[in-house]
Amino acid sequence: MPVGDAEYDVGLCQQGLQFFPDCAVALAEMHRALRPGGRIGVAVWSAIDESPVFAALEAAIREVLGDGLAEKYRGGPWGMPDGEHIGQLLEAAGFTAVRVTHRTLPLTFDADPSQLTSTLSASGIAVDLEDASPEVRQRLVETFERQVSGLVVDGAIRSEAASHLAFAAR
């Protein structure tokens, strides 16, 4: 990171650590940038299966677009689902007083299911979807609607999402 050593009191990495090519290097840089006694907070999505609406989207991708794209989607935001591993990475980077918790919060989407399928344009499979025909994209929306139907209550998709929250000190 283009910052000096020990310049910050607090560091935060919210739902991003899993996207770094080398998580250990990223955490070592965060450690370097923190002052002694500084604190870090890291949030990383838990397994996709703990976020049913996104698991339904992954199932629709698998059914319509195949296993390869479904696994690529699964490995994106949900590519680091082991909270214990996150704690080990923090300790290996030199952090102390490491504490990892697991939180599940409610999640509601008031719009129709296409609101969620539209999020795929900002996902790791966005480029792959550009080549999909309008018919395939429509089939994906329809398949997702079927997959998520059990989560629809009063016209809204109601579910939950789970994350690991890790806190540590330098």
C-alpha positions in Angstrom: 0.0 0.0 0.0 1.3 3.5 -0.7 1.4 4.5 2.9 4.1 4.8 5.5 4.8 2.4 8.3 2.7 2.8 11.5 0.6 5.6 10.1 -2.9 4.4 11.1 -4.7 3.5 14.3 -7.5 1.5 12.7 -7.7 -0.7 9.5 -10.8 -2.1 8.0 -11.2 -4.6 5.2 -14.9 -5.2 4.5 -15.8 -8.1 2.2 -12.6 -7.7 0.3 -9.8 -9.9 1.7 -11.0 -12.9 -0.4 -10.3 -10.9 -3.6 -6.6 -10.2 -2.9 -4.3 -12.5 -5.0 -2.2 -13.1 -1.8 -4.1 -12.6 1.4 -1.1 -13.1 3.6 0.8 -10.3 1.8 -2.3 -8.0 2.1 -2.6 -8.6 5.8 1.1 -8.1 6.3 0.7 -4.7 4.6 -2.2 -3.8 6.8 -0.1 -4.8 9.8 2.8 -2.6 8.6 0.5 0.4 8.2 -0.9 0.2 11.7 0.7 1.8 14.7 1.6 -0.4 17.6 -1.7 -1.0 19.5 -3.7 -0.3 16.3 -6.8 -2.4 15.6 -8.0 -4.1 12.5 -11.4 -5.4 11.5 -12.0 -7.8 8.7 -15.3 -9.0 7.3 -15.5 -12.0 4.9 -18.6 -13.8 3.7 -19.2 -17.2 5.2 -20.0 -20.2 2.9 -22.5 -19.3 0.2 -24.8 -22.0 1.6 -25.3 -19.7 4.6 -26.7 -17.0 2.4 -29.7 -18.8 0.8 -30.6 -16.2 -1.7 -27.1 -16.2 -3.2 -27.0 -20.0 -3.0 -30.2 -20.0 -5.1 -28.6 -17.7 -7.6 -25.6 -20.0 -7.8 -28.0 -23.0 -8.3 -29.6 -21.1 -11.2 -26.2 -20.3 -12.7 -25.3 -24.0 -12.4 -28.5 -25.1 -14.1 -28.4 -22.6 -17.0 -24.7 -21.8 -17.5 -23.0 -24.9 -16.2 -20.7 -26.0 -13.4 -17.7 -24.0 -14.4 -19.4 -20.6 -14.1 -21.3 -21.7 -11.0 -18.0 -22.6 -9.3 -16.4 -19.3 -10.5 -19.3 -17.4 -8.9 -19.2 -19.5 -5.7 -15.4 -18.8 -5.4 -15.9 -15.0 -5.7 -17.3 -13.3 -2.6 -17.7 -16.7 -0.9 -14.2 -17.9 -1.7 -12.8 -17.7 1.8 -15.5 -19.3 4.0 -13.4 -20.7 6.9 -13.3 -18.3 9.8 -10.6 -20.3 11.5 -8.4 -19.8 8.5 -8.9 -16.0 8.6 -7.8 -16.0 12.2 -4.7 -18.0 11.3 -3.8 -15.6 8.5 -4.1 -12.6 10.9 -1.8 -14.4 13.4 0.7 -15.2 10.7 0.7 -11.6 9.7 1.8 -10.6 13.2 -1.5 -9.6 14.7 -2.4 -10.5 18.3 -5.6 -10.7 20.3 -7.3 -12.3 17.3 -11.0 -12.9 17.6 -13.2 -14.3 14.9 -17.0 -14.3 15.2 -19.8 -15.5 12.9 -22.8 -13.3 12.3 -26.0 -13.9 10.4 -28.2 -10.9 9.5 -31.5 -10.6 7.7 -31.5 -9.7 4.1 -34.5 -8.4 2.1 -34.8 -7.5 -1.6 -38.0 -5.6 -2.3 -37.8 -5.8 -6.1 -38.4 -8.7 -8.3 -35.7 -11.4 -8.7 -34.2 -9.6 -11.7 -32.8 -7.2 -9.1 -30.5 -10.0 -7.9 -29.6 -11.4 -11.3 -28.6 -7.8 -12.3 -25.9 -8.0 -9.6 -24.1 -10.5 -11.8 -22.9 -7.7 -14.0 -20.6 -6.7 -11.1 -19.5 -10.3 -10.3 -16.6 -12.4 -11.3 -18.6 -13.9 -14.0 -19.7 -10.6 -15.6 -17.4 -11.0 -18.6 -18.7 -14.6 -19.2 -22.3 -13.3 -19.1 -21.6 -10.7 -21.8 -21.5 -13.5 -24.4 -24.8 -15.0 -23.2 -27.8 -14.5 -25.5 -30.9 -12.6 -24.4 -32.7 -15.9 -24.3 -30.1 -17.5 -22.0 -30.2 -14.4 -19.7 -34.0 -14.6 -19.5 -33.8 -18.3 -18.8 -31.3 -17.5 -15.9 -33.8 -15.0 -14.4 -36.7 -17.5 -14.7 -34.6 -20.3 -13.2 -33.5 -18.0 -10.3 -37.2 -17.1 -9.8 -38.0 -20.8 -9.4 -34.9 -21.4 -7.2 -35.7 -18.5 -4.9 -39.5 -18.9 -4.7 -39.5 -20.4 -1.2 -37.9 -17.2 0.1 -40.6 -14.8 -1.3 -42.8 -13.4 1.5 -45.3 -10.7 0.7 -43.7 -10.0 -2.6 -40.2 -9.5 -1.2 -37.3 -12.0 -1.2 -36.5 -12.5 2.5 -33.4 -14.4 3.5 -30.2 -13.9 5.5 -26.5 -13.5 4.9 -23.6 -14.7 7.0 -20.2 -13.3 7.5 -17.1 -14.0 9.6 -15.9 -10.9 11.5 -12.3 -10.9 12.6 -10.8 -8.4 15.0 -7.1 -8.1 16.0 -4.5 -5.8 17.3 -1.0 -4.9 16.2 
